[in-house]
Amino acid sequence: MPKIAGNAGYIAVIVLSVLFLIVGNSIVDDRPSAARDADGLYFRSAVVTDIVDIVEDRRTFGTDLEFVNTYIFFVARISGEGYVAAEQSLSSFAVTAERQVREGDRILLVYDEFFGGYHFAGYVRINRIAVLGAVFFALMLLFGRKKGFDAIISLGFTCAAIFWVFVPAILSGRNIYASAIVICVYAIVSTMVLVLGFGRKALGAVAGCLGGVVAAGVLMLLMDGVLNLTGMLNQEAQMLSFLPIEVPLDLQALVFAGVIIGATGVIMDAAMSVASSVYEVREAGLSDFKGLLRSGLNVGKDVLGANLNTFILAYIGSSLSLVLLVFATATSMAEFLNMEMIAVEFLRVLVGSLGMLLTIPLTAAVCAKLCSKPQDPDSRDTDEYFYDDHFGYIRKD
């Protein structure tokens, strides 16, 4: 019966997840089609078949300032549309520039109705990323088996929820705070049930995660006012403020959403580890609440230490270019540390870490309560159990 209930819960989560994605997207993505596509620009994937000509235009300013514009004319094949003539323009003044196209390159072409003709827009990179992704998924299935498959499914649902529901909701003018909370709750519930199964272990992990995310959200809202954040962190934020959309984006809310979504990942990892450890100890024969709680907290301490370093290193690695740029241009350490973009990076780490810190004891307590079996000590079979001062009654086998 428990196995049947678990399978039914697993299937129910998949069905509800699909419905959430379909219905959610239909509700939030109500933008007109003109808001989704650039006017007069059409992108096509193509393969370079022949380089026709390369022309260099050299110009000199003063005595020693020279720049070169290079024009590469080539033929490319667009699948389903045939061969087209296209052009790539390169300038020596560009800080970074794509390399010249070569025969056999898979590229993106853009057709501009205003100027006419196809122009080079970039290289197709997603196909190579897809190959690496396929290798990753294959290894997940090889080593993880059923658990690996469940993790892949949950990852797919989470990514789909972000890009198919959350992002369209923001661009359509929906409340960013509410949208972020909905996506976090969905990711927590779907991931825990799919990976841990439908049962007490998943319930304890979900409860711990929700508590940690709520605490992180409240703390983030408090710090938002204390730090006087504007959300204008970098050039990308400035560009977002000028998007041609009906409802201007709330940049402060975007900071909140980014911090909470990032914190949810590490909070889920901590809750899952603690819940699994408590459940495994319970399966080994320990059924005393205090003993299960102590085991969960002990594992949580190790998880906290490992995840804290992982969390900090991940954020430093993702924003390393920004940190280097700001540090190199700051006139003093005080200016560097008090910049809003740096303050937000510190806030990401601290809010996520505090959320994880609160998640561990909450998950351990809920899982210990769900997995414990209160019994009258006098009624225990002394041939089956023995008493430990730290863990209480433990099954001998």
N, C-alpha and C positions, 0 to 999 in steps of 0.2 A: 504493500500500500504506500509506504513512504516514497518508493521509487516511482510509482505511478504519479503521485502528487508532484514529485520533483520534475518529471518529464512534462507534465501538464503546465507547471509554472514556467518552465523553460520555453515551451512553445508559446505560451501566453505572452511572455515578454517580447519574443520576436514579432508576433502579430501586432502587439500594441506599439512596438517601436516603428514598424512599417507604417501603421496608421498615424502615429505622431509625426513622422516625416512628411507623409503625403498631405495630411490635413493641415499641419503647421505651415508648410510651404504655401499651400493654397490660400491660407489666411493672411500671412505676413507679406508675401511677395506680390503686392498689388500695384507695383510700379508699372507705368506704361512702357511699351517695348522700346520707345525712343530713349528711355533712361538707361537701358541696358546695353545698347550698341552705339558706338561712336558714329555720328552722322557722316555718311558718305565714305566710310572706311570698311573694307571687307578683307578679312584675313584668310589666307589659304596656306595649307601645308604643301610643300613641293620638294622636288629633287633636282639639283643642278645637273644638267646634261651636257652643257658646252659653254666654255668661256669664249665670248666673241671678241672682246677688245678691252684693253686697259689704258685709260687716258689719265695723265698726270697734269695738273694745273698748278704751276709753281708761281708764287708771288712773293716779292721782296718789299719790305718796308724799312726804310732807312738804309743802313750799311750792312747790318748783320742779322736782321730779323726776317726770317723766311718761313712761310708755311706752305704746305702742299695739300691740295685736294685731289684725291684719287677716285676715279669713276670706273667701276667694273661693270661691263655690259655682258650679260649672259642669258642663256636659254634655260628654262626650268620646266619640268613636267608636273602639272597639277593633276592629281588623281581624279579621273572622271571629267576633266575639262580640257585635257590635251596640253600642248606646248605653248608657252608664253615667253615674250621677251621681258627682261627685268633689269634692274640697275641697283648697284650698291655704291654708296658714297662714303668715303672715309676722309677724315681730316686730321692733319698732324696737330691741330690745336686741341683736339679732344683729349680729355684727361685719360679716359679709357675708351678703347675702340675695339670693335669686333675684328677678327682677322679676315683677310680676303677670302671670298668663297672659292671653293674648288669643286671640280667635277665629282659627283657622287654625294655631296653634302645634302643633308636634309635640313631645309630651312623654312622659315615663315615669310610669306610674301604679303604685302598689304597693297590693296588697290585703292587709290585715292581718286574719287570721282571728280574732285575739283581740278587737280593737276593732270589726271589721266595717267594710265600706265601702272605697272607693278613695280614695287620697290622692296628692297631687302628690309625685313623687320627684325630678324634674329634667327638663331639656330634652334632647331627642334631638339629639346633636351629631355622631354618627358619620356621618350621611348627608352632611353638608357636608364633613367630613374625607375621605369617600370620593370626593367630587367633585374635591377638590384632589389626592387621590392618583391619580385617573384622569388628570388633566391632566399630572401628573408622569410617569406611566408612558407616556403618549402622546408626550411630549417625549423621554423616554429612547429610545423606539423610533424616533422621527423622526431624532434626531441620532446615536444609538448603533447603530442597525440591529441586526445580529446580536449585537454585543457588549452593546448595551443590553438586548436580550431575555435574554441569558445573565445579566446583572447582576440583572434583575428576578427570574428564577427562583432564583438563589442567595440573594437577599434573602428571598424567600418561604420557602425551606427553612430558612434560619437563624432567622427569626422563629418558624416553626412548631416548630423544635427547642427553642427557649427556652420558649415558652408551652405546648407540648404534651408535652414530655418533661422539661425541666429544672425548671420550676416545680412540676409534679406530683410529681417525684422528691423535691424538698425537703419539700413538705407531707406526703409519705408517710413521711418519716423516713429517707430514703436518705442516704448519706454525701455531704455538700455538696462537700467537696474533690474527691472522685472524680467527682461529677456535673459539676462545673464544668470539669474537665480533659477529660472525654469530649465535652462540648458544644463546647469550644474546638477540639479536634482535629477533630471533625466539621465545624465551620464552616470551618476552614482548608482541609481537603482538598476539601470539596464546592465551596467558593467558587473556589479556585484552578483546579481542573479545569474547572469550568463556564465561568469567565471567560477563563482563559488557554489552555484546550484541554488535551487529554491528550498530554503530551510533556515534553521536557526543560525547557522554560520553567516549566511548572507544578511539575515535580519539584523544581527548584531553589528556587522560591518556597515550596513546602511545607516543604522542609528548613530554610530560613532562618526561617520562621515558627515552626516547632516549637522550634527552638533558642532563639529570642527568648522564646517563651511559657514554656518550661521555666526559663530564666534568671529571668524575671519572677516565676514561681511560687516558686522557691527563695528569691529575695530577699524576697518578701512574707512567707514563712514565718519567715525570720530576723528581719525587722523587727517582725513580730507579737509575738515574744517580747521583743525589745529595748525596744519602746515600751509594753509591758504593756497591750495593747489589750483591751477588754472587749466591744466590739461594740455597747454601749449608746450610740449616737451621738445619737439624737434621739427625738422622740415616736413616730415610726413604729416604731423598733426596740423601744421599750417596749411598744407594742401587739402586736407580733409575739411578744414573750415571753409574752403571756397568751392566745395562740390556743388554742382548745379542741381540741388535737390530741394523739395518743397519745405521740409523741416530741417533746419540746420542741426548738425550733429553736436551733442553735448559732450565736449572733450573731457570734462571731469568724470562724466559717467563712463566714458571709454576707459579711463584709467582704472576706475573701480572694476569694470568688467574684465580687463586684462589681468589685474591682480588676482581676482577671485577665481577665474578660470584656470590660471596658472597654479594657484594654491590647491585647487581641487584635485589635480593630478597627484601631487605628493601626499595629500591627505588620504586619498583612496589607497595609495600604496601602503601607507602606514596602517590603515584600518584593516586592509586585507591580510597583511602579515600577522597582525595581532589576533584577528579572528581565526585565522587558520591554525595558529599555534595553540590557542585555547581549545579549539575543536580537536586537534590531534592529541593533546594531553588528555582530554576527556575520553577519546577513543582508547588511549593507553590504560585507562582504568581509574583515573583520578576524577572524582565526582563532587568533591567538597568545594563549596563556593569560594572560601578563602584561598584554598590551594590553587584553584583555577585563576582567580584574580591575581594572585601573586605571580603565577606563571606568565599570564598575559602582560603584566607590568614589567617583568624581567625581560621578556622578549622585546617589549616596546622600548625599553631603554637602549637596546642594541640597534633597533630600527631607527630610533631618533638620531643616534650618533651618525649612522651611515647615511640616512636620508638628508640630514642637515647639510653635510658636506656635498652630497650630490646636488641638492637644491641650489646651494650657493655657486658651485662650479658651473652648473648649467646656465644660470643667469649671467655669470661673468663671461662665459664663453659666447653666449648669444649676443651680448652687447659689448664685446671687446673693442670693436672698431669705434663705437661711440665713446667709450671710456678713454681710449687713446686720443681721440680727436679733442675731446673736452679738456683732458688733462694737459695736452700739449699747448692749448690756447689759453688756459686759465692763468691769471697773473699771480695767484696765490692759492695755497691749499684751502684757505677759508672760502675763497670764491668757488673753488671746485666742489667742496663738500656741500655748499648751500645752493648750488644750482638745482632747479626743479627736476630736471631729468635724472640727476644723480640721486636726489632725495627719493624719487619714485622707485629707482632700482633698489635702494636700501629698504624701502617700504615693501616691495614685492617679497624680498627675502624674509623680513621680520614678520609680516602678516601671515605668509604661508607657513613659516616655522612655528609661530604661536598657534595657528590653527591645527597643525600637526601635533603639537605638544598637548593640546586639549583633546584631540581625537583619541590618542592612545589610551589614557585611563578610562574614557567614556566607553570606548569599544571593548576594553578588557572587562569592565564592570557589567556591561549588557550581555556580552557573550558568556561570562562566568555565571550570570544569573540564569540565562537560558539553558546552559549546558549542565548546571549543577542539579543533583538529585538529593534533596534533603531527606535524611533518614534518621531514625532513632538509633543512636550509637549502640544501645543495648540490644537492638534487634539485628545487628550485623553479624554475619557468620565470621567468627574470628579465624576460621580456616581459609576464608576467601579474602579478607582484608587485614591490613596492618595499619597502625596509626603512626603518622609522622608529625613532629612538632611544627614543622613549617607548612606542610601541605595537607594535613588532616588525614582522612581515611583514604588509602590507596589499595586498589586491587592487586593481589600478589602476582597474578600472571600478567 
